Amino acid sequence: ILGVTPCSALALNMTLARECVCPVVVTRGADQTPVSTRYESRLDPTNVRNYGRLVAELAAAVPDGLVVFFVSYSYMDYVISRWHDMGLLREISSHKLIFIETQVVG
């Protein structure tokens, strides 16, 4: 389509010894408080704390990496800031290296 001819191409087969993806549906936090991604519930401190606790517990239990998705960069910034205030980022980083994607501006 672009009129570019690749000068080299290589396809590598990958064999995974175990399942690498485990989707989880979460409806309640460890304290049995309902958790939700509804707009009206996003900023609720209990909701934010429960999601942070979940990520911290998964970070301690999952042998490899985790990917955590947020609905927007602004919401991610809010949650990361709250998790820092709650000490959850320190707990998560004791188990996993944290990489935070930044928004490209410009």
N, C-alpha and C positions, 0 to 999 in steps of 0.2 A: 504494500500500500504506500509506503513512504519512499520506495525506490532504493532502499538500502540493502546491500547484499552482505550477509555476515561473512567475515573472513575465517571464522572457525566456530564450530558448534559442537557441543558435547552433552550427552544425556547420561546421567548416572542413575543406576537402579539403587533403591534404598530398601533395605529389609529391616523392619522394626521387630525387635524381640518381644515387645509388649505394647499394649494399647497406650497411646500417648495423649489421648483426649478423653476427658471425663466431664461431660456437661452436667451441671448441677442446678436444680431449681430449688431456691431457698425461699421459704415463706415465714420462718420465725428465726430469731436470733438465739444465741445460747441462753439468754435470759427469758426465752419464750415470748418476747415481744414481737408482734408482727413486723416484718421488714418489707419495704416496697420501694419500687423505683418510680412510683407515681409522682408527678410534679409537686403535688401538695405535700408529699412526705419527704422529699429529698433533703431538705435542710433540717429535719428533725434530728437533734443531737443523738437520741437513742438509735435511730435508724443508721446514722453515720457510724456510730460506735459499733453497732452489731455487724455492719459490713466490714469494718476494720478488724474486729475480732475474728471474723470468718477468714479473712485474708491472712492474718497472723497465724491462725491455727493450721491453715492449709500450707503456709510457708514452712511451718515446722514439720509437717507430715509428708509433703510431696518431695520425692527425691530430686527432681529436676527443677525446671523453671515454672513460673506462673505468668499468665498474661491477665491483666485486669483492665476491663474496658469501662469507659465512662461515657455518658451521653454527650458531653461537650468538654472543651478545654476549660471553660470557666468553672464548670461543676467539678472537674478533676482538681483544679487549683484549690477550690473550697475544701474538698474532702481531704486532700493531702495536707493542707494547713491544719484542719481539725485533727487528723490522725497524728500529726506532729505534736500538737498541743496535748493530746491524750497519751503520748508515749508509745503509740502503736507503730509508728514508723521505725522507731529504734528496735522494737521487738521484731518486726518484719525483717529489718536489715541484719539482725543477728542470725538469720537463717538464709537469706537470699540477698544477692546484689540487686539494688533497686535502680532501674533505668526509667526515667520519666521523659516521655516524648514531649517535645515542645512544639508549639505551633509556629509554622514558618510565616513570618510577616514580611511583606514586601512585594 
